Structures are given as C-alpha cells and as structure tokens.
Amino acid sequence: MKAAELILEINLFCVVIMGYILIRLIIRDDRQISQVKFRNMVIWHIVLLLVNGIGEYVSNKIAIGNASVTVAIMSIYYITLNMAIRSWLIYYTYSVNLPDKKRINTVKLINASSAVLVFLNATTEFTHILYYSDGGRIFRAGTYYIQWIYLFGIQLVITAAYYYYAHSQLTRAERKMAYLIGSYPIVLVIFLFIRHTVGSFPFMAISNTIAVLVIYIGYLDNVISIDPLTDINNRSSMYEYIQKKIDEKPENLSLIMIDINEFKNINDKFGHIEGDKALKIVAGTMKKIVLENYRSGFLGRFGGDEFIVVIENDKEKAGILAERIRSSIQKASVDNNLKYDISLSMGITQLNESIGNAENLISAADEEMYKNKKLMKSRMKSAVK
C-alpha cells in the first residue's frame, strides 16, 4: 500500500476512535464548562485528522507537483493544528480550577497567540512569512520552524506551569486529572522522535488519538470517583483511599466525620436548590481549609450531608483542623449572605491496632460524631429552659 493511502487509512481509523469518544460525551451530556471544552477539543482533533489524511492523499495522489495546491493544503493543516492545540490549552486551563481572573487572562493570551498564527498561515502565500510556492517549488522561511517551536513550546510551558499549580493547589483527584491532561504534549513529543527515527509516519494522528484517549479514560475515572454535586471524592473512592492508607500502616492516620446540623430543615424551609447550595459551600470551604493545612489530606462526601476528612496525623492535630473547618464554615455562611446559619457536628478517631479496615475506622468516627451531636442538642435544650 502506498504511503498516501496508508496515511489516509490510519487517519480515518483514528477518526472512528475519536468519533466514538465524541458520541459518548454527547450522550452523557455533561454541562460542566470543562467538559464542554473537552468536547470542543475532540471535535477539533477529528477535523485535524480529516484534514491531515485527506490533505496527504490529495497532495500525493491528485495534485502531484502542484505547489500552489500543496501550500493551500499546508495552510489549512497548520490552521487546524493550531486550533486543535488551542482547544487543548483552553480545556486544560478550565480543568485546573485557576482563579477567575487568572483563567480569563490566560484564555485571552491563548486566543490572541492562536489568532496570530491563523492569520500568518492564511496569508503566507502572499507574505512568504512561513512558506510559499514559487516556480513550482515550495520554500520554507526561517519563521516556519519558529512556528513549530512555538506550538510545541507553549504546550510544554503550560504543562509545566499547571503541573506546579496542581501539585501545590489542587486536591488528590484534581491533581491526577491535571497530570493526565498534561500528558498530551509529552505523547506528541515522543511520537515526533519516533517519526524522525522511522521516516514517513503519521505520528500526529496516532499521538493525538492516544493523548485524547488517555484524557477520556481519566474523565471516566473521575465520573466514577467524584461526587458530581460537590466536586469532591465520593463514597466509593473514599473507602478505596482509606483502606489503601490502612494497609500502608502509617505512623498516624486520623479521620474526621462531619455532619451538617439541621440540614433537613434547610431543605424543608428553603428548598432543595438552597440545600444543594449549602452542600457546595461546605464542600468548597472544607476543600480550601484541608489543602491549606494538609496538602495530602483527603476529603470526601460520605453521603447526604455527611463528609469525611482523612489526614496523616494524630487525633490532636485532627481536632485543630476540625475547629478551623468549623470556624471557616461559620464565616462562609456570613460571606455568602445565607438566610440560615450552617453549623457542624464532628467526630474524630485515630487509627489503632483494633481497627483493621476502613469500615471500622469510619464507624468509630461516626459514633463519636453522633455523641457530640446529642450533647450539643441537650445543651441547646438546657439553654432554652
């Protein structure tokens, strides 16, 4: 089989894989902004595959020797490649939960640089700034290679910056996803070296497909392990994490069981939308406090209005963290102008030799939490009398 036909078939095969991923994303209909950006990324990569495969076939089978047609195809390819890389950069930016101002400025910078490259490639036949045809031949200007350096360079720079940000600012699950998304340019660089080793090889098609597939698998893993309402770990991933930590036999491991007091009253009096808002505020505030104090700490939603925090420290330090969470939640109630106060009941337990599994550790903290809740209610009744 000739090279052009082989490249076309490989690209079309990759289109089928990408198309399947896109269909699954559309069926799932996840409205989170980061997942909308992921769908856009997949669409642009499908377009890139089609342009690459069809362009190679036309250049080598239909328009052989026609330099003007080849330059036009190159322009379309590089514009599409630029848009595909831009879609990844935008998706990555929305996935790492940057502060709003920083995210907006980063997106503006990505869009501006992308627009410059689109313009340069669209006009290069007239300006000769990147590549052009002359007398039936194709010439590449020095800036042609600068474009490649920029396209790969900006990916590696953004990846390094987001890796650092994820390592220092994000939760365990968020870090894992950020690292997976950041594998995109690394896979491309690996296949670029392979292409230079084996010669003519559709490295872009295969590397892009593998990179998108890796991100999609990470997305599915997140769907399985992340609570969709609060965007923190769910019950199944929580049990898995706690048992793994117990099996590692750490020097210290403490668990805090947290319950929102009178949460049913919030739902009954203000509605379930307001109840969901309260859960998001509690989860978001706890995430911030846990990360500030224990970057490796684990936060999960146990179910309903109950949450769990796990840290590798003793019960005394866990108690200090619990009080910080309590005071921060009270402040969040005021800052968010809520019509009600959010208060918490907590129970703390520390791993010991008599606790052999995650269920027992959680049960001990749960029992402690309900004792504290009853004690608080009895104090409130006494105060009323």
Secondary structure, 3 states (H helix, E strand, C coil): CCHHHHHHHHHHHHHHHHHHHHHHHHHHCCCCHHHHHHHHHHHHHHHHHHHHHHHHHHHHHHCCCCHHHHHHHHHHHHHHHHHHHHHHHHHHHHHCCCCHHHHHHHHHHHHHHHHHHHHHHHHHHHHCCCEEEECCEEEECHHHHHHHHHHHHHHHHHHHHHHHHHHHHCCHHHHHHHHHHCHHHHHHHHHHHHHHHHCCCCHHHHHHHHHHHHHHHHHHHHHHHECCCCCCECHHHHHHHHHHHHHCCCCCCEEEEEEECCHHHHHHHHCHHHHHHHHHHHHHHHHHHHHHHCCCCEEEEEECCEEEEEECCCHHHHHHHHHHHHHHHHHHHHHCCCCCCCCEEEEEEECCCCCCCHHHHHHHHHHHHHHHHHHHHHHHHHHHC
